[in-house]
Amino acid sequence: MTSVFLFEYQKVHHIFGEGNFVLTQSEGRWNNKPQAFYDLFRIENNKIVEHWDVIQEIPAQMAHSNGMF
């Protein structure tokens, strides 16, 4: 049995850079559920040499009024 996972970025909210690191805060969908994506890249010689990420499902109802972004 083969599983297909739908993964798409829909909107970039913020891009932060300092030194040779860049952090993006985005939202999109994974398996048809809304998600928050945090991607951290380390750049060297104008190329991405390392990447870390965190993905968190965006709840239908937040516990506060601050939002995810």
PyMOL commands that set and color helices and strands:
alter all, ss='L'
color gray80, all
select strands_A, chain A and resi 7-18+21-30+33-44+47-57
alter strands_A, ss='S'
color yellow, strands_A
deselect
rebuild
show_as cartoon
